[in-house]
Amino acid sequence: MKEVKAIIRPFLLSKVVEALRQIEGLPGLTVDRDVRGFGRSPLGKDRDKIVDDLVEYIPKAKLEIVVPDELAEKVVTTIQQNARTGNPGDGKIFVINVDEVVKIRTGQRGEQAL
């Protein structure tokens, strides 16, 4: 199993989620609309930046999706295609190995818990 984490521009979140919903077998996803961060690119005059404790951040949205290995590349491609503007600050996608998943309600483990 893989966890796909994506940090994207908030205004593209709905577009990305709608595209992901079209993937057959996608077990679900978690979204956080209110994350912030910064990257290597200078923040410039971005009107959406947030200053907190004298550090400037840019608002972002985060998606977290755990999928069977065979769906991971499709999820990554879908996010990239729908979150890309071609400008600095489009975000990042991380793919992480997941050793185990446990469904709290039933105790199911592994892919059955997805």
PADRENRO-901069 format. One record per residue (C-alpha): y, z, x; residue number from 1; residue in three letters. Coordinates in steps of 0.001 Angstrom, whole numbers, always signed. Layout:
REM residues N
    north       up     east  fikol  vopa
        Y        Z        X    NUM   ALA
...
This chain:
REM residues 114
    north       up     east  fikol  vopa
       +0       +0       +0      1   MET
    +3592     -585    +1035      2   LYS
    +6880    +1008     +110      3   GLU
    +9731    -1467      -53      4   VAL
   +13147     +180     +231      5   LYS
   +16255    -1900     -184      6   ALA
   +19909    -1013     +257      7   ILE
   +21988    -3590    -1603      8   ILE
   +25436    -4203    -3061      9   ARG
   +25784    -2264    -6340     10   PRO
   +27144    -5220    -8303     11   PHE
   +23900    -7137    -7618     12   LEU
   +21567    -4349    -8756     13   LEU
   +20992    -5663   -12293     14   SER
   +20313    -9177   -11022     15   LYS
   +17797    -7902    -8466     16   VAL
   +16025    -5606   -10946     17   VAL
   +15735    -8395   -13526     18   GLU
   +14193   -10690   -10905     19   ALA
   +11756    -7964    -9812     20   LEU
   +10688    -7376   -13426     21   ARG
    +9383   -10947   -13469     22   GLN
    +6802   -10183   -10758     23   ILE
    +3404    -9864   -12407     24   GLU
    +1687    -6626   -11447     25   GLY
    +4825    -4811   -10278     26   LEU
    +4015    -1163   -11050     27   PRO
    +7639      -30   -11432     28   GLY
   +10563     +973    -9278     29   LEU
   +13088    +3713    -8637     30   THR
   +16819    +3045    -8443     31   VAL
   +19697    +5115    -7110     32   ASP
   +23033    +3551    -8032     33   ARG
   +25111    +5989    -6005     34   ASP
   +24307    +5911    -2306     35   VAL
   +26762    +5247     +489     36   ARG
   +26578    +4270    +4086     37   GLY
   +27922    +2144    +6879     38   PHE
   +26496     -386    +9283     39   GLY
   +27511    -2054   +12516     40   ARG
   +29989    -4394   +10867     41   SER
   +33536    -3036   +10776     42   PRO
   +34539    -1783    +7338     43   LEU
   +37761    -3774    +7405     44   GLY
   +39897    -3643    +4301     45   LYS
   +37021    -3240    +1852     46   ASP
   +38659    -1907    -1287     47   ARG
   +35469     -128    -2351     48   ASP
   +35137    +2064     +728     49   LYS
   +34960    +5829     +252     50   ILE
   +36442    +8318    +2696     51   VAL
   +34518   +11587    +2881     52   ASP
   +35226   +14143    +5610     53   ASP
   +37220   +11499    +7494     54   LEU
   +34248    +9126    +7617     55   VAL
   +34462    +5818    +5749     56   GLU
   +31464    +4737    +3690     57   TYR
   +30690    +1721    +1543     58   ILE
   +29042    +2248    -1876     59   PRO
   +25520     +838    -2077     60   LYS
   +22529     +914    -4420     61   ALA
   +19004    +1777    -3302     62   LYS
   +15699     +499    -4681     63   LEU
   +12333    +2064    -3857     64   GLU
    +9144     +272    -4852     65   ILE
    +5543    +1099    -3908     66   VAL
    +3210    -1858    -4318     67   VAL
     -250    -3030    -3288     68   PRO
     -132    -4836      +73     69   ASP
     -511    -8256    -1534     70   GLU
    +2736    -7860    -3540     71   LEU
    +4945    -6628     -700     72   ALA
    +6094   -10019     +596     73   GLU
    +6865   -11273    -2927     74   LYS
    +8991    -8163    -3557     75   VAL
   +10847    -8595     -252     76   VAL
   +11508   -12284     -904     77   THR
   +12709   -11606    -4443     78   THR
   +15129    -8918    -3291     79   ILE
   +16448   -11045     -440     80   GLN
   +16993   -14101    -2643     81   GLN
   +18819   -12144    -5343     82   ASN
   +20830    -9710    -3204     83   ALA
   +22160   -12173     -629     84   ARG
   +25834   -13168     -658     85   THR
   +25859   -14392    +2941     86   GLY
   +28547   -11897    +3908     87   ASN
   +28334    -8854    +6177     88   PRO
   +27213    -5809    +4215     89   GLY
   +24536    -7490    +2084     90   ASP
   +22184    -4653    +3028     91   GLY
   +18722    -4121    +4449     92   LYS
   +15103    -4142    +3294     93   ILE
   +12550    -1788    +4850     94   PHE
    +8769    -2122    +4459     95   VAL
    +6818    +1062    +5152     96   ILE
    +3075    +1753    +5100     97   ASN
    +2022    +4225    +2402     98   VAL
    -1108    +6241    +3128     99   ASP
    -1536    +7866     -266    100   GLU
      -80    +8060    -3758    101   VAL
     -930   +10827    -6225    102   VAL
       +6   +10577    -9893    103   LYS
    +1223   +14047   -10803    104   ILE
     +154   +13977   -14466    105   ARG
    -3435   +12772   -13985    106   THR
    -4240   +13456   -10352    107   GLY
    -5202    +9793    -9826    108   GLN
    -4925    +8640    -6234    109   ARG
    -4365    +5390    -4386    110   GLY
    -3461    +2136    -6108    111   GLU
    -4719    +3512    -9446    112   GLN
    -1834    +6007    -9284    113   ALA
     +716    +3211    -9181    114   LEU
